[in-house]
């Protein structure tokens, strides 16, 4: 479901005293997270820090324990970024919302929101096949995609963006608007 994220400012130069957030854009392998992150690099400025979950490296024997530990490291980074630099952090990767919240709940008053890139499963299958993935890994990834979507939908502050038939520019425009909306909206 594509949620209307409302009218926002046109660029980050218009932002005054932004609301601070940890924003997470998730989706399964092949959903377009890295392409989206690269398309939004122009948002990196004095208010926003954009990162890829994997930019600190990934060991060969990656597992759930590594993902949970790395999630905690990113939360620590994001909270420090908020407190010391007065910046929001946008993290792109296969983050699991309830694992994020397990870490975030250790802090007070941390605004957190999740975006999910919803891609047709056949498109994901084709993309991963083109990358040389084995059929059993592709199938597991497709199942994981449905779990990630369900986990994201369980969060009170989330958006699901159905990217079927959309260009990468349309996907980037939606998520840019969502990010800007989060930074500018004040709760009373």
Buried (B, 14 or more C-beta within 10 A) or exposed (E): EEEEBEEBBEEBEEBEEBBBBBBBBBBBBBBBBEBBBEBBEEBBEEBBBBBEBBEEEEEEEEEEEEBBEBBBEBBEBBBEBBEEEEBBBBBBBBBBBEBBBBBBEEBEEBBBBBBBBBBEBEBBBEBBEEEEBEEEEBEBBBEBBEEBBEBBEEBEEBBBBBBEEBEEEEBBBBBBBBBBBBBBBEEE
